[in-house]
Amino acid sequence: MNDKEFKQMLDKLVDQEEKHLQVNSEEFNQRHRELMELIRKAERGEDNGRKA
């Protein structure tokens, strides 16, 4: 397998995984926002809206 074939294989795998995960769907984006908010709260030391 040469570099070009390897890249094509990876591109295909990434495309399949994005479809499987429904990347850019409303559900995916909503869950992403929820997770990012949880991370921000953890970084600030908050627990369920209360300071730790």
Backbone bond lengths (Angstrom), bond angles and torsions (degrees), N, CA, C in turn:
res aa  C-N    CA-C-N  psi(-1)  N-CA   C-N-CA  omega(-1)  CA-C   N-CA-C  phi
1 M - - - 1.454 - - 1.528 107.97 -
2 N 1.315 115.63 126.67 1.462 119.19 178.31 1.532 110.39 -91.03
3 D 1.317 116.83 176.45 1.467 121.59 -176.74 1.521 112.45 -60.06
4 K 1.321 116.51 -40.32 1.463 120.43 -179.03 1.532 110.61 -64.66
5 E 1.305 116.80 -44.55 1.469 120.79 179.17 1.528 110.93 -65.03
6 F 1.329 115.81 -39.08 1.459 120.36 178.52 1.524 110.59 -62.99
7 K 1.330 117.40 -45.07 1.464 121.23 178.10 1.522 111.19 -61.80
8 Q 1.322 117.36 -42.04 1.463 120.63 178.43 1.526 110.74 -62.26
9 M 1.341 116.43 -40.91 1.450 120.45 178.95 1.530 110.35 -63.47
10 L 1.344 116.65 -44.94 1.462 120.03 178.87 1.524 111.70 -64.07
11 D 1.315 117.28 -42.14 1.460 120.88 177.78 1.524 110.97 -58.44
12 K 1.315 116.68 -41.93 1.462 121.08 179.18 1.524 111.10 -65.89
13 L 1.329 116.48 -42.37 1.466 120.07 178.88 1.525 111.63 -64.24
14 V 1.329 116.75 -42.26 1.457 120.90 178.45 1.526 110.11 -63.13
15 D 1.315 117.17 -43.87 1.463 121.56 178.46 1.530 110.61 -59.26
16 Q 1.315 116.91 -45.24 1.465 120.95 179.38 1.527 111.07 -62.54
17 E 1.330 116.99 -42.92 1.462 120.64 -178.71 1.524 111.24 -67.68
18 E 1.329 117.34 -38.94 1.462 120.44 176.61 1.526 110.93 -61.48
19 K 1.316 116.80 -40.38 1.469 120.24 177.18 1.516 110.68 -66.30
20 H 1.324 116.66 -42.04 1.460 121.26 179.11 1.529 111.20 -61.27
21 L 1.331 116.87 -42.24 1.460 121.90 -179.07 1.524 112.59 -82.27
22 Q 1.306 116.95 -6.99 1.463 123.38 -178.44 1.526 111.41 58.38
23 V 1.341 115.10 44.01 1.457 121.20 179.65 1.527 109.31 -56.02
24 N 1.317 115.09 136.72 1.470 125.03 -179.00 1.521 114.32 74.26
25 S 1.334 117.84 6.40 1.461 118.99 171.84 1.529 108.29 -77.51
26 E 1.305 118.01 161.96 1.459 121.32 179.09 1.529 110.83 -60.60
27 E 1.321 117.54 -40.09 1.463 121.06 179.70 1.526 111.09 -63.97
28 F 1.321 116.58 -44.02 1.464 121.23 178.92 1.526 110.29 -62.15
29 N 1.318 116.57 -47.04 1.460 120.76 -178.48 1.519 111.86 -65.47
30 Q 1.330 118.05 -38.51 1.459 120.92 178.24 1.528 110.34 -64.30
31 R 1.321 117.35 -44.89 1.466 120.48 179.50 1.527 110.37 -64.78
32 H 1.319 116.93 -37.04 1.466 120.48 176.97 1.529 110.39 -60.83
33 R 1.332 116.37 -45.53 1.471 120.12 178.89 1.526 110.73 -61.06
34 E 1.332 117.00 -42.64 1.461 121.29 179.29 1.531 111.15 -61.27
35 L 1.324 116.32 -45.16 1.458 120.12 -179.62 1.525 111.75 -65.55
36 M 1.322 116.62 -40.76 1.462 119.93 179.15 1.525 110.72 -64.31
37 E 1.318 117.79 -37.82 1.466 121.04 177.46 1.529 110.36 -65.78
38 L 1.318 117.75 -40.80 1.469 120.42 176.29 1.521 111.16 -61.43
39 I 1.313 116.80 -40.13 1.469 120.69 178.14 1.523 110.22 -64.08
40 R 1.338 117.50 -45.03 1.465 120.73 179.30 1.530 110.78 -60.59
41 K 1.330 117.08 -42.16 1.462 120.73 178.58 1.522 110.69 -63.27
42 A 1.311 117.07 -42.60 1.461 120.69 179.50 1.529 110.47 -63.68
43 E 1.320 116.77 -39.50 1.459 120.40 178.99 1.529 111.24 -65.23
44 R 1.337 116.74 -33.11 1.469 121.00 179.62 1.523 111.40 -84.45
45 G 1.323 117.20 -7.41 1.450 120.75 -179.93 1.508 113.38 79.84
46 E 1.315 117.43 24.90 1.460 121.36 179.62 1.527 109.82 -91.84
47 D 1.326 115.07 148.63 1.465 121.45 177.56 1.520 107.46 -133.71
48 N 1.317 117.10 109.25 1.460 121.97 -179.63 1.531 112.30 53.43
49 G 1.303 116.16 41.30 1.453 120.47 176.09 1.521 114.02 85.54
50 R 1.330 117.64 -2.25 1.455 121.21 179.21 1.516 109.37 -110.59
51 K 1.318 116.15 148.91 1.459 119.05 175.99 1.523 109.42 -72.30
52 A 1.314 114.84 139.10 1.480 119.45 -178.70 1.514 110.91 -78.55
